[in-house]
Amino acid sequence: MAESAVAFLLDKLSRFVVYEIQLLGGGREEVLYLRGELEHLWAFLKVADAFEESDEELKVWIKQVREIAYDTEDALDEFTLLQVHDHGDGFYGSLSRLSCCIKNRKARSRIVSELQGINSRITNVCKGYERLLHKMNKAEQGSGSTSASNTWQDRRGDALLIDKIDLVGIDEPKQKLVQDLMKGGCGREVVPVAAMGGMGKTTLAKQVYDDAEVKKHFKIRAWITVSQSFKIEELLKDMIREIFRVVSRPVPEGLDSMNNNRLRRIIKDLLQKRRYLIVLDDVWRLHEWDAVKYALPNNNYGSRVILTTRNTDVASTSVTESVGEVFNLKPLAPKESWDLFCRKTFQGNACPTYLEEICKNILKKCEGLPLAIVAISGVLATKDKRRIDEWDMVCRSFGAEIDGNDKLKDLKKVLSLSFNDLPYYLKSCFLYLSIFPEDYLIERMRLIRLWIAEGFIEAKEGKTPEEVAEDYLNELLNRGLLQVADTTSDGRVKMYHVHDLLREIIVSKSRDQKFTVIAKDQNVVWYDKVRRLSIHNTLQNLQENISVSQLRSLFMFGVPEKLFMHTIFPHGFRLLHVLDMQNARLKKFPIDIVNLYYLKYLSLRGTKVKIIPSFIGKLQNLETLDLKHSRVTELPVEILKLQRLRHLLVYHFKLESYEYFHSRYGFQVQESIGHLRSLQKLCFIEANGGGSTIMTELGKLNQLRRLGILKLRKEDGKSLCSSLKRLTNLHALSITSIGKEEILDLQHLSSPPLLIQRLYLRGRLETLPHWLPSLHGLVRLYLKWSRLKDDPLEFLQHLPNLVHLELLQVFEGDVLSFRMGGFKKLKVLGLDKFSELRCMKVEVGAMPCVEKLIIQRCKLLKRVPEGIEYLTKLKVLEFFDMPEEFIQTLRPGEKGSDYWKVAHIPQAYSTYWREGGWEINSLESLSEGDNSPRPNTIILKSHDLQTRWK
């Protein structure tokens, strides 16, 4: 982890040498010497990281390097602060400059002295480096792997010896995997089994490997363990020995001296005319699979390769060359988890009722991970069942148990392997997730902006920092370290979740490495020079006189007290980069913030702040200003001084329901908004204040990815179109007119931004914009209050990537037709308030992928759409506020009718529908014989509608 701190410091030193070193005077040599030594240490740290867990001397040395990096960063930042004072003009300004000059000379001398002390420390550290380098070289030449890796190999051996009687929830995945091996084509197919560590991939693969039917089908079977200590020569030799043993032939002479190509050729020749099953257990990286795959012939005998991995990227890539598919092993279901827990904790007996709640809370933290359930059960099995307090202690201090209980050491090692395998630039990013509370859903864009503000994102040519951060997120996801908690209808991830046990691991590592202090109870472990502070639930746990002068990031989660920053931290935090006060009890903008020169990220989202002071212009390094869901409706002109601002979010909802035209409110924007050339996201500006001038200024913001405009007037449409054609990086565009009757004049756009993926148009359209069908990358489209005379479906049905379409009061015709071959990728369709619509037709082959259909407030529509039976992928069907005739004529049909009709179902029909495979979600049913009025609303879900309509 020290390598991340050193890498960040080296980047800062490079900029310092270019722009500021001449101001340091006599400290120039100190800085240059320091940079040179750190470059050597950084190269060593990238190698040393793999040995840190198993070598206490190395751990101490790395800690020393990390502290040197932090102290150097502090000294450089303090020096930069000396240069940024605003002294004002006139006589008093001159006096201020003179006074500051004297102070700066003293401060400069102090900083040079600090750098000299740091260089003395780094000289001593470098002496230790020589000794450790020699030690590591000997270790590598010896075992070829770390002790942690060796321990994991022992645990993998245990997984191969588990008796079937000890397994829970294995039968269904085993049966599915056996079927995948036996069926399929005659070519070689790869069947990857992917899941996070501890999920039971090896156990499942071994059960399949030893299955009698599999043994009979595959005469040649070989089990090869790859793992992190992978060496291609040894792996190929192991394969040869195993395969030759199976076919009862002697191993070729001179095997140990053969090169890789010769070894591959021997394997390929032996397997060329045989049906084989090879298991490659614990493949970590793509190059490991690449090294082996050419030795496994793609013959026509129905051969198979099972590959277990934690990395979904490895899994998905390995099947691209065959017709196999990835087998994603799921966590145990709640019932299976409970069965396994009770079997291991109470030796098959029932859990005492007085312990049930505690046990279920402990089990919840395991989140269906078999290894975790077995490990924690081993701890609890030795506890006195009469001592409820001991069981409760395990539940409350789960993280401490993982750290200190010998019975959980193996669990910690298994989970830590994935963290230890991360490249240095991802370790800081993953540790950073420890700032969020347990079970917290982490918003994707919030995390990306925070990572950028912290300096974790490395520059890559041709990519924005946001795009690089997306790559980092995907890599953590592929490695099983992050889980998707929520997605949008068009497939974008909205929220992430960290497995509870992984979170305990990173909280522990974060504390050990002084990465973050988490203040959530009275037993907070404080240390000198806190760099990140995450406060959970209350401010009462903050100790008096804690040192926050080096604090870089401050977060508050669920703090109920009113905030007064100067009373919480009376000594200030001048070096702060990140201040996240989302949903804090705050009514006024904390005036102390304007002195935070280094601040890059400021979130007052969800607070009651109304006014942003003009002093905001002093935050010259600010990149993100998040005022979403606050009370702010206007920004001062000084906002235009923030030339590094990338994300400006200022809007709130007064009415949550989308059916209200003015449900969203933005802010009055400055007419010179075009000065903010770094903006990537600008939402939502109210255009009625500056009109065409503001619309013209938008054309200067050529870095914009997302733009939201409210209260647009018809006469400003031409200026907006002129600007839009310059915004070639735009991915999402939202435009709302000043009123329902105001026309959105968007016909002047000759060449629209072709990268647009999401388009939201709210307001009247005389005709559908002629350029809309050319947006081939469009995945989501909302048209609301358009009131078109012509059927828009004719123009929209051939958009090749459209996934989500919502139409509200869009078409004034009486017939809506979905043609064969139209909307090939559409998954969600919403139709609302088509006041003249009397008939809806779906042809065979239309919307073949649609999964959700919502029809609302269509008062003249008297029956279910014709041809609805052709929507064979439909899973959710919603009718809301439909006419009584619609409801009365649609009762559940009998078998043998053309299709099963859908309606509001009285209680008498509930069992009938549920037995038919429907899940009735939000339905206020009537008891039999009740003739009272009922809401004309129904939401039905089905897991299999292919037969539901026939």
Steps between C-alpha positions, in 0.01 A plus 500: 500500500794736550562486126175693440608774741846517339356502146270788593789689659727449198233651277473797737880538514520505120256791484673671791838482326354659186293779658610577856850375580663835416293660779643261758848652484752280680263202505544420131770236559295339777200456272702358209682253726172394657337441161790284381495279810121462491513385137731214602282409796181506292641245257585272793164552674306363202684170546517502880124535540441129436719409801364755748244271667759233582802710607481718809830677428378595154169619646683739735723625216200566274332692783809723528494570127129584515553746784786668310269538199224652713736741680653614171158559349402707804817712473446568128133587550582736787758673281253543213248657740753773578484619139122534461400782738268767363639825649259744341585840350615841624694591812363220717573252224864614494528462877350154478748397232794627707383318811438183301845521341666500844285208617563308180877531538479339844257235377717426196799446728293265718384298199855468365602374844215246491614377158854457630365289785295293257808439283689382807220252570490381140874434507448263792205337328708437189750304708220267603394474137831335400463238772135427418573473128758229567255323731219503242725372222592200713132438579402510132780263400394265776132421526377697202194614692403685812399325818151646464472334161629170641241514776231555240623195309450297819144629528428416136614143581244494782228597251587195290450266797157621620244221527173550318308462824658826619380698199191720481342651189734313265255267324334749267819673375673162470217359288503809278878485454493127421238566234712779353790257466301217344292698252621741236704458186781265413768773513703591806293720731609704801271513804627769741373497859526856634437642848675687780741317732339266751188437290581132442624495140763232566255291702240511223751421227631201701150362551440523126843356421432194719143448377448143374331613180784742426761232565326268259467767230857634518761226500783749545465740789765718660484746790754784490528768771630831361481763776703816554839324509447410135808412296429384147779237485393332824134514406557328163719236664229433761246457220724253317563293813129489583382415148769234449402348834137478389588325171747275683802605299847595625588868515725601205871499574666838542175665607672736743725648229230556236393851395142624502429434133619140527287447811189637327559279196520185717165584666333586172619184322383279785151656519445558127282192440348460844200641683641668807393708800760735644434702816714813540434602858556855625598692188574862594608671179437480129861423413475182710218373281678621186808301600303174520223521240719423199607173661137385514393389150170620361411153373162361399458258789292718733786593733441745784705734719373615842668817616442642849581866557426802715534725195192528278711660229706180482179297493328699224815521285566127522160414350525737204698237310240226558123473527507451878357743751610629839360320803462770767485328836246673723505543880299253704131581536383610848356156581812318384718744696298437814515121453879509460538737795292284734667180382848639577415708808257270680618167352178458306269597788259791489611844607364597845221751454666753730809504275316513167503877452870531586591206276304639208673836538838323494392294199387813319860625501610184316266584208477136387878444483550131594858535624398789728201306638715197578775715656275705728309185594829354622541799731146483635496122545737537799294773669286429804139504377391638837723807464293715265738789563789307339297434186391861489864610535593302183216669314597851612875460448512295183797692362701447819420127487636475144815682608567316825338156496730222380201303371428778251858541377446284195185694409692826524783363285262376231321833481826698524651318201279696261605828659868407499480412131381848405737732313615792716270754331192295593597435863442860607173506306377184671617603848311824447173309518559458874377858550142390428286349779403135510229403245533841335413517130779688325396724212717445193556862396555616856778245541659594167510869593642423843777282356595777257505761778725275711750468214459121465434510125804482276501703179459296180537644154171533316286446811344736752558430872134395522550239228814364668309480829227301320769255392614470861144426614457235233825335602391484865167360385668238281717392792193444718592775746196711420142393447237673290215617723286687246498567127305724267262358245763546229757295692716770662607433858352749746602356834767267635521294815800352682458158658488541879801276556710672235405829661627373837828406330552843344393681818767302684764572234399864486551529874833313495634721221364822651301554185173603667355557846140385532326671793185303576525411869688585817783257423642686202870431443659840441850560376716800425452687177156370398468527121143381444220514753162335451243585769207261536178581684620750761756769576521398866775248428746768391776547748595846615817648357545233236758594239335574165751744359604239240143388428435454127144364500199532728174304465182500706240223487175515692618769742182634669656798681503848355839577354723788597833433336703744710386335823566144378848579373611825663853470358378469142615271220674712239617207287154348444432363149161333556206619709193279468211618717219333310168508692660680798284723722627821354307819421782742423806468284794445743705814445823321603482302174607796289850485652557143381729576208560133413133400506410300190172339602218670690164333554216672681247270336179457693572784744280808560762744379339778292775749423852448368722798597712692250810371682445170316723651232803445726477122454725502195554121500133398529402228252164383634227717653203281589197699618240250384186493719616807694302827505742688272338665195768751404880516493714814537692636202823397674422140404652589162844520665499124559678406179561139611134426574398175328167411661239760592177351637235741621140379492223360717154350473196669649261233374640150468234382253617521140146579378538861615666719241689723745619229737871587469666831582850611407690827541542834330825478308748781428499631144874434472466130590722424200804600709479168686671305221577193714135416573401138438156511662269800526155436648254673506515854366187713469515661157226759534730750674768550233334353193698476178816644660523206740415251224784641288743484793430128539672438168833588663471209747633238263594258781139455613380140540165580658286812464164581656294805396171617653252772399612527138307746280420438135700802380816362665485167316707617203785622724492175695519292180799703388677415826398134510679418175826609668447277806638190333572322833142522624362168632181615674273792418187612684290793375176628653301792358373787711144364487288218356383715212845641422651342190845344512649630177778249432475468121801728440750236612674387182751258657408372848762367747523139384620369838167576669372195688220654706257766381216656699271752328213654700280746319296539183654395168349613171666201339747241618854642462627384159840408646369269771498177289871556424597451866606137462660493846176602674402253775241701693242746367233693692251710306241679715220743414609494134142481360608387155251463217696223329575159649859530644550125494560506125811710557620341824459127435828463311725653768738203527598523869190646666432315826261727691221712345252709699229701329269733696225688316705470182254393230149625432401220260257217577710204382851403608676225303822314576631355173679174437877544539466826692662582836730197490677572831222674693455364854281762669203679341282752682188660348317766700205729437436431132168678519372394154641147493234235434705213361854370546638231267813286535609304192694175506872579537449846650682580826642145535699590814247709691483396868292776655188668359321783681173649373350784702211749482392412146132573556368382162696175481242230561702179469843351540733560202435273203786256454629526855549124489797559268694672778651175621772661716251711698555478878318802643171643384353809665164667445423815696190719510335332202128540409241280670407339167861387461486332840158346463573331170832351611455206734746210519436276201459126507751259356437463132422865439717698264705643785476551871342836560627738765279709726440627849438172683251452783608283791324196355747497210819557698583132553417431134754752379771408747471135402540615140845637584407863566638702788237760589697796629290803585140396484217610724273202448137474608354222706238288324168675460635846578361746246656818640707725267859392446809673354556411138859397554690176451863396494570142400834322481582163353819302470382323185253672270580291193216265586301752698325646195424171324 
